Amino acid sequence: MPFQENSYDVVYSIEATVHAPFSQGVYHEIYKALRAGGVFGVYEWFMTDKYDNDNVQQRQLRFAIEEEDGISNIVTVSEGTQTIKDAGFELL
């Protein structure tokens, strides 16, 4: 959905960007739509950085959450916050 660049003071997302196949593209588009000094508030699904993909029980829980909630790939907090930073945001 195209939005005019530099046209919003505030954008928020609640458990939405996680449903995009490539969240970096979504975050980048949000960043472009914000005016200088604008604020992006996001509440999102992330896994703890202690998640162990080699742990069968943890992996099964992750897949169950993804399947039940229509999420393509839940990432860790570190991965998610880095993706947001890579889009140009400063985390507060």
N, CA, C and O atoms as a GROMACS GRO file, in nm:
protein
  368
    1MET      N    1   0.085  -0.116   0.000
    1MET     CA    2   0.000   0.000   0.000
    1MET      C    3   0.090   0.124   0.000
    1MET      O    4   0.158   0.149   0.099
    2PRO      N    5   0.091   0.200  -0.106
    2PRO     CA    6   0.182   0.314  -0.112
    2PRO      C    7   0.132   0.433  -0.028
    2PRO      O    8   0.015   0.470  -0.033
    3PHE      N    9   0.224   0.489   0.047
    3PHE     CA   10   0.196   0.610   0.124
    3PHE      C   11   0.296   0.716   0.081
    3PHE      O   12   0.410   0.686   0.048
    4GLN      N   13   0.251   0.839   0.083
    4GLN     CA   14   0.338   0.949   0.045
    4GLN      C   15   0.452   0.960   0.146
    4GLN      O   16   0.430   0.949   0.266
    5GLU      N   17   0.573   0.982   0.096
    5GLU     CA   18   0.688   0.995   0.185
    5GLU      C   19   0.677   1.121   0.270
    5GLU      O   20   0.620   1.221   0.228
    6ASN      N   21   0.733   1.112   0.391
    6ASN     CA   22   0.738   1.226   0.484
    6ASN      C   23   0.600   1.285   0.511
    6ASN      O   24   0.584   1.407   0.514
    7SER      N   25   0.500   1.200   0.531
    7SER     CA   26   0.365   1.252   0.546
    7SER      C   27   0.299   1.220   0.680
    7SER      O   28   0.187   1.265   0.705
    8TYR      N   29   0.365   1.145   0.767
    8TYR     CA   30   0.305   1.108   0.896
    8TYR      C   31   0.396   1.147   1.012
    8TYR      O   32   0.518   1.136   1.003
    9ASP      N   33   0.333   1.191   1.120
    9ASP     CA   34   0.408   1.222   1.242
    9ASP      C   35   0.424   1.097   1.328
    9ASP      O   36   0.525   1.081   1.397
   10VAL      N   37   0.324   1.010   1.324
   10VAL     CA   38   0.324   0.889   1.407
   10VAL      C   39   0.269   0.772   1.326
   10VAL      O   40   0.171   0.786   1.253
   11VAL      N   41   0.333   0.658   1.341
   11VAL     CA   42   0.284   0.533   1.285
   11VAL      C   43   0.295   0.428   1.396
   11VAL      O   44   0.394   0.425   1.469
   12TYR      N   45   0.193   0.344   1.408
   12TYR     CA   46   0.204   0.236   1.505
   12TYR      C   47   0.161   0.104   1.442
   12TYR      O   48   0.086   0.101   1.344
   13SER      N   49   0.211  -0.003   1.500
   13SER     CA   50   0.181  -0.137   1.451
   13SER      C   51   0.170  -0.229   1.571
   13SER      O   52   0.260  -0.234   1.655
   14ILE      N   53   0.061  -0.302   1.578
   14ILE     CA   54   0.041  -0.398   1.688
   14ILE      C   55   0.028  -0.537   1.627
   14ILE      O   56  -0.071  -0.568   1.561
   15GLU      N   57   0.128  -0.620   1.652
   15GLU     CA   58   0.130  -0.758   1.604
   15GLU      C   59   0.092  -0.770   1.457
   15GLU      O   60   0.014  -0.857   1.419
   16ALA      N   61   0.147  -0.682   1.375
   16ALA     CA   62   0.111  -0.681   1.233
   16ALA      C   63   0.229  -0.708   1.141
   16ALA      O   64   0.218  -0.788   1.048
   17THR      N   65   0.342  -0.643   1.166
   17THR     CA   66   0.455  -0.656   1.073
   17THR      C   67   0.510  -0.798   1.070
   17THR      O   68   0.574  -0.838   0.972
   18VAL      N   69   0.487  -0.874   1.174
   18VAL     CA   70   0.536  -1.012   1.179
   18VAL      C   71   0.469  -1.099   1.072
   18VAL      O   72   0.520  -1.206   1.039
   19HIS      N   73   0.357  -1.055   1.020
   19HIS     CA   74   0.287  -1.133   0.917
   19HIS      C   75   0.341  -1.107   0.776
   19HIS      O   76   0.305  -1.178   0.682
   20ALA      N   77   0.426  -1.008   0.762
   20ALA     CA   78   0.486  -0.980   0.631
   20ALA      C   79   0.600  -1.079   0.606
   20ALA      O   80   0.675  -1.110   0.698
   21PRO      N   81   0.613  -1.129   0.484
   21PRO     CA   82   0.721  -1.223   0.456
   21PRO      C   83   0.860  -1.162   0.475
   21PRO      O   84   0.955  -1.232   0.510
   22PHE      N   85   0.872  -1.031   0.453
   22PHE     CA   86   1.000  -0.962   0.468
   22PHE      C   87   0.977  -0.835   0.549
   22PHE      O   88   0.942  -0.731   0.494
   23SER      N   89   0.997  -0.844   0.679
   23SER     CA   90   0.966  -0.731   0.766
   23SER      C   91   1.055  -0.610   0.739
   23SER      O   92   1.011  -0.497   0.762
   24GLN      N   93   1.177  -0.630   0.691
   24GLN     CA   94   1.263  -0.515   0.667
   24GLN      C   95   1.201  -0.421   0.564
   24GLN      O   96   1.209  -0.299   0.580
   25GLY      N   97   1.138  -0.475   0.462
   25GLY     CA   98   1.072  -0.391   0.363
   25GLY      C   99   0.958  -0.311   0.424
   25GLY      O  100   0.938  -0.194   0.389
   26VAL      N  101   0.883  -0.373   0.514
   26VAL     CA  102   0.773  -0.304   0.581
   26VAL      C  103   0.828  -0.191   0.667
   26VAL      O  104   0.778  -0.078   0.662
   27TYR      N  105   0.930  -0.220   0.747
   27TYR     CA  106   0.989  -0.118   0.833
   27TYR      C  107   1.047  -0.003   0.751
   27TYR      O  108   1.037   0.113   0.789
   28HIS      N  109   1.108  -0.036   0.639
   28HIS     CA  110   1.165   0.068   0.552
   28HIS      C  111   1.055   0.159   0.497
   28HIS      O  112   1.073   0.281   0.492
   29GLU      N  113   0.944   0.101   0.456
   29GLU     CA  114   0.833   0.182   0.403
   29GLU      C  115   0.773   0.271   0.513
   29GLU      O  116   0.736   0.385   0.487
   30ILE      N  117   0.764   0.218   0.634
   30ILE     CA  118   0.715   0.298   0.746
   30ILE      C  119   0.810   0.414   0.772
   30ILE      O  120   0.768   0.527   0.793
   31TYR      N  121   0.939   0.384   0.770
   31TYR     CA  122   1.040   0.488   0.792
   31TYR      C  123   1.028   0.599   0.688
   31TYR      O  124   1.035   0.717   0.722
   32LYS      N  125   1.009   0.562   0.562
   32LYS     CA  126   0.996   0.661   0.455
   32LYS      C  127   0.870   0.746   0.472
   32LYS      O  128   0.870   0.864   0.437
   33ALA      N  129   0.763   0.687   0.524
   33ALA     CA  130   0.636   0.759   0.538
   33ALA      C  131   0.638   0.860   0.652
   33ALA      O  132   0.558   0.953   0.655
   34LEU      N  133   0.730   0.841   0.747
   34LEU     CA  134   0.738   0.932   0.862
   34LEU      C  135   0.809   1.062   0.827
   34LEU      O  136   0.906   1.063   0.751
   35ARG      N  137   0.759   1.169   0.884
   35ARG     CA  138   0.829   1.298   0.873
   35ARG      C  139   0.954   1.291   0.960
   35ARG      O  140   0.965   1.205   1.047
   36ALA      N  141   1.047   1.382   0.936
   36ALA     CA  142   1.167   1.391   1.021
   36ALA      C  143   1.122   1.411   1.166
   36ALA      O  144   1.038   1.497   1.194
   37GLY      N  145   1.177   1.332   1.256
   37GLY     CA  146   1.139   1.340   1.397
   37GLY      C  147   1.014   1.261   1.430
   37GLY      O  148   0.969   1.263   1.545
   38GLY      N  149   0.956   1.192   1.331
   38GLY     CA  150   0.836   1.113   1.355
   38GLY      C  151   0.864   0.992   1.443
   38GLY      O  152   0.979   0.954   1.464
   39VAL      N  153   0.758   0.934   1.494
   39VAL     CA  154   0.770   0.823   1.590
   39VAL      C  155   0.698   0.700   1.535
   39VAL      O  156   0.587   0.709   1.483
   40PHE      N  157   0.764   0.587   1.548
   40PHE     CA  158   0.705   0.458   1.512
   40PHE      C  159   0.696   0.375   1.639
   40PHE      O  160   0.798   0.342   1.700
   41GLY      N  161   0.575   0.341   1.679
   41GLY     CA  162   0.554   0.254   1.794
   41GLY      C  163   0.516   0.116   1.745
   41GLY      O  164   0.426   0.101   1.663
   42VAL      N  165   0.585   0.015   1.795
   42VAL     CA  166   0.560  -0.121   1.748
   42VAL      C  167   0.554  -0.217   1.866
   42VAL      O  168   0.638  -0.213   1.956
   43TYR      N  169   0.454  -0.303   1.862
   43TYR     CA  170   0.439  -0.413   1.957
   43TYR      C  171   0.435  -0.538   1.871
   43TYR      O  172   0.343  -0.556   1.791
   44GLU      N  173   0.534  -0.624   1.887
   44GLU     CA  174   0.549  -0.733   1.791
   44GLU      C  175   0.589  -0.864   1.858
   44GLU      O  176   0.642  -0.866   1.969
   45TRP      N  177   0.562  -0.973   1.788
   45TRP     CA  178   0.605  -1.106   1.830
   45TRP      C  179   0.755  -1.120   1.802
   45TRP      O  180   0.799  -1.108   1.688
   46PHE      N  181   0.832  -1.145   1.906
   46PHE     CA  182   0.973  -1.183   1.893
   46PHE      C  183   0.998  -1.297   1.991
   46PHE      O  184   0.930  -1.309   2.093
   47MET      N  185   1.096  -1.378   1.961
   47MET     CA  186   1.138  -1.483   2.053
   47MET      C  187   1.253  -1.431   2.138
   47MET      O  188   1.327  -1.342   2.097
   48THR      N  189   1.266  -1.488   2.256
   48THR     CA  190   1.379  -1.453   2.340
   48THR      C  191   1.510  -1.488   2.269
   48THR      O  192   1.514  -1.580   2.187
   49ASP      N  193   1.614  -1.416   2.302
   49ASP     CA  194   1.745  -1.446   2.244
   49ASP      C  195   1.800  -1.580   2.295
   49ASP      O  196   1.899  -1.630   2.242
   50LYS      N  197   1.737  -1.635   2.396
   50LYS     CA  198   1.779  -1.765   2.448
   50LYS      C  199   1.716  -1.881   2.370
   50LYS      O  200   1.742  -1.998   2.400
   51TYR      N  201   1.633  -1.849   2.271
   51TYR     CA  202   1.572  -1.954   2.189
   51TYR      C  203   1.681  -2.041   2.127
   51TYR      O  204   1.780  -1.990   2.075
   52ASP      N  205   1.661  -2.172   2.135
   52ASP     CA  206   1.757  -2.268   2.083
   52ASP      C  207   1.688  -2.353   1.976
   52ASP      O  208   1.608  -2.441   2.008
   53ASN      N  209   1.719  -2.328   1.851
   53ASN     CA  210   1.657  -2.400   1.741
   53ASN      C  211   1.692  -2.549   1.743
   53ASN      O  212   1.622  -2.630   1.681
   54ASP      N  213   1.798  -2.586   1.811
   54ASP     CA  214   1.835  -2.728   1.822
   54ASP      C  215   1.756  -2.800   1.930
   54ASP      O  216   1.758  -2.923   1.938
   55ASN      N  217   1.685  -2.724   2.013
   55ASN     CA  218   1.602  -2.782   2.118
   55ASN      C  219   1.466  -2.817   2.055
   55ASN      O  220   1.391  -2.728   2.015
   56VAL      N  221   1.436  -2.946   2.048
   56VAL     CA  222   1.315  -2.993   1.979
   56VAL      C  223   1.189  -2.933   2.041
   56VAL      O  224   1.099  -2.891   1.968
   57GLN      N  225   1.182  -2.928   2.172
   57GLN     CA  226   1.063  -2.876   2.239
   57GLN      C  227   1.043  -2.727   2.207
   57GLN      O  228   0.931  -2.684   2.178
   58GLN      N  229   1.150  -2.650   2.211
   58GLN     CA  230   1.139  -2.508   2.179
   58GLN      C  231   1.098  -2.488   2.033
   58GLN      O  232   1.015  -2.403   2.002
   59ARG      N  233   1.157  -2.568   1.946
   59ARG     CA  234   1.125  -2.557   1.803
   59ARG      C  235   0.978  -2.593   1.778
   59ARG      O  236   0.912  -2.527   1.697
   60GLN      N  237   0.927  -2.696   1.845
   60GLN     CA  238   0.787  -2.734   1.828
   60GLN      C  239   0.694  -2.623   1.877
   60GLN      O  240   0.592  -2.595   1.813
   61LEU      N  241   0.727  -2.561   1.988
   61LEU     CA  242   0.646  -2.450   2.039
   61LEU      C  243   0.646  -2.333   1.942
   61LEU      O  244   0.542  -2.272   1.915
   62ARG      N  245   0.763  -2.303   1.890
   62ARG     CA  246   0.773  -2.193   1.792
   62ARG      C  247   0.687  -2.222   1.670
   62ARG      O  248   0.610  -2.136   1.626
   63PHE      N  249   0.700  -2.341   1.614
   63PHE     CA  250   0.622  -2.376   1.495
   63PHE      C  251   0.472  -2.374   1.523
   63PHE      O  252   0.393  -2.334   1.438
   64ALA      N  253   0.433  -2.417   1.643
   64ALA     CA  254   0.291  -2.415   1.679
   64ALA      C  255   0.238  -2.272   1.683
   64ALA      O  256   0.128  -2.244   1.634
   65ILE      N  257   0.316  -2.181   1.740
   65ILE     CA  258   0.275  -2.040   1.745
   65ILE      C  259   0.266  -1.984   1.603
   65ILE      O  260   0.169  -1.917   1.569
   66GLU      N  261   0.366  -2.013   1.522
   66GLU     CA  262   0.366  -1.962   1.384
   66GLU      C  263   0.244  -2.014   1.307
   66GLU      O  264   0.177  -1.939   1.236
   67GLU      N  265   0.216  -2.142   1.321
   67GLU     CA  266   0.106  -2.202   1.247
   67GLU      C  267  -0.029  -2.148   1.295
   67GLU      O  268  -0.115  -2.114   1.213
   68GLU      N  269  -0.048  -2.141   1.425
   68GLU     CA  270  -0.176  -2.096   1.481
   68GLU      C  271  -0.204  -1.949   1.452
   68GLU      O  272  -0.320  -1.909   1.438
   69ASP      N  273  -0.098  -1.869   1.443
   69ASP     CA  274  -0.116  -1.725   1.427
   69ASP      C  275  -0.084  -1.674   1.287
   69ASP      O  276  -0.084  -1.554   1.263
   70GLY      N  277  -0.057  -1.765   1.195
   70GLY     CA  278  -0.031  -1.724   1.057
   70GLY      C  279   0.095  -1.642   1.041
   70GLY      O  280   0.098  -1.546   0.964
   71ILE      N  281   0.198  -1.680   1.114
   71ILE     CA  282   0.325  -1.608   1.111
   71ILE      C  283   0.425  -1.690   1.030
   71ILE      O  284   0.441  -1.810   1.054
   72SER      N  285   0.492  -1.626   0.936
   72SER     CA  286   0.584  -1.701   0.850
   72SER      C  287   0.714  -1.736   0.921
   72SER      O  288   0.769  -1.844   0.898
   73ASN      N  289   0.764  -1.648   1.008
   73ASN     CA  290   0.891  -1.675   1.074
   73ASN      C  291   0.912  -1.578   1.190
   73ASN      O  292   0.942  -1.461   1.168
   74ILE      N  293   0.896  -1.627   1.312
   74ILE     CA  294   0.923  -1.543   1.428
   74ILE      C  295   1.074  -1.538   1.448
   74ILE      O  296   1.140  -1.642   1.450
   75VAL      N  297   1.128  -1.418   1.463
   75VAL     CA  298   1.272  -1.403   1.484
   75VAL      C  299   1.299  -1.365   1.629
   75VAL      O  300   1.208  -1.333   1.704
   76THR      N  301   1.426  -1.370   1.666
   76THR     CA  302   1.463  -1.334   1.803
   76THR      C  303   1.457  -1.182   1.821
   76THR      O  304   1.451  -1.107   1.724
   77VAL      N  305   1.460  -1.141   1.946
   77VAL     CA  306   1.460  -0.998   1.978
   77VAL      C  307   1.577  -0.929   1.908
   77VAL      O  308   1.560  -0.823   1.848
   78SER      N  309   1.695  -0.989   1.916
   78SER     CA  310   1.813  -0.928   1.854
   78SER      C  311   1.797  -0.915   1.703
   78SER      O  312   1.830  -0.812   1.645
   79GLU      N  313   1.747  -1.020   1.639
   79GLU     CA  314   1.727  -1.015   1.494
   79GLU      C  315   1.622  -0.911   1.457
   79GLU      O  316   1.640  -0.834   1.362
   80GLY      N  317   1.513  -0.908   1.531
   80GLY     CA  318   1.405  -0.813   1.503
   80GLY      C  319   1.447  -0.669   1.523
   80GLY      O  320   1.417  -0.583   1.440
   81THR      N  321   1.515  -0.642   1.633
   81THR     CA  322   1.557  -0.504   1.657
   81THR      C  323   1.663  -0.460   1.556
   81THR      O  324   1.667  -0.343   1.518
   82GLN      N  325   1.748  -0.552   1.513
   82GLN     CA  326   1.847  -0.517   1.412
   82GLN      C  327   1.779  -0.484   1.279
   82GLN      O  328   1.821  -0.392   1.208
   83THR      N  329   1.676  -0.558   1.246
   83THR     CA  330   1.601  -0.532   1.123
   83THR      C  331   1.538  -0.392   1.127
   83THR      O  332   1.538  -0.320   1.027
   84ILE      N  333   1.486  -0.355   1.243
   84ILE     CA  334   1.427  -0.222   1.259
   84ILE      C  335   1.535  -0.114   1.245
   84ILE      O  336   1.514  -0.012   1.179
   85LYS      N  337   1.650  -0.137   1.306
   85LYS     CA  338   1.761  -0.042   1.295
   85LYS      C  339   1.809  -0.031   1.150
   85LYS      O  340   1.837   0.078   1.101
   86ASP      N  341   1.817  -0.145   1.082
   86ASP     CA  342   1.863  -0.146   0.942
   86ASP      C  343   1.770  -0.065   0.851
   86ASP      O  344   1.813  -0.017   0.746
   87ALA      N  345   1.645  -0.052   0.891
   87ALA     CA  346   1.549   0.028   0.812
   87ALA      C  347   1.569   0.177   0.836
   87ALA      O  348   1.511   0.260   0.765
   88GLY      N  349   1.652   0.213   0.935
   88GLY     CA  350   1.682   0.354   0.960
   88GLY      C  351   1.638   0.406   1.095
   88GLY      O  352   1.667   0.521   1.129
   89PHE      N  353   1.567   0.324   1.172
   89PHE     CA  354   1.515   0.370   1.300
   89PHE      C  355   1.620   0.370   1.410
   89PHE      O  356   1.713   0.289   1.409
   90GLU      N  357   1.604   0.462   1.502
   90GLU     CA  358   1.681   0.465   1.626
   90GLU      C  359   1.590   0.410   1.734
   90GLU      O  360   1.478   0.458   1.751
   91LEU      N  361   1.636   0.310   1.806
   91LEU     CA  362   1.554   0.251   1.912
   91LEU      C  363   1.573   0.328   2.042
   91LEU      O  364   1.686   0.361   2.080
   92LEU      N  365   1.463   0.356   2.108
   92LEU     CA  366   1.469   0.430   2.234
   92LEU      C  367   1.446   0.337   2.351
   92LEU      O  368   1.447   0.381   2.466
   0.00000   0.00000   0.00000
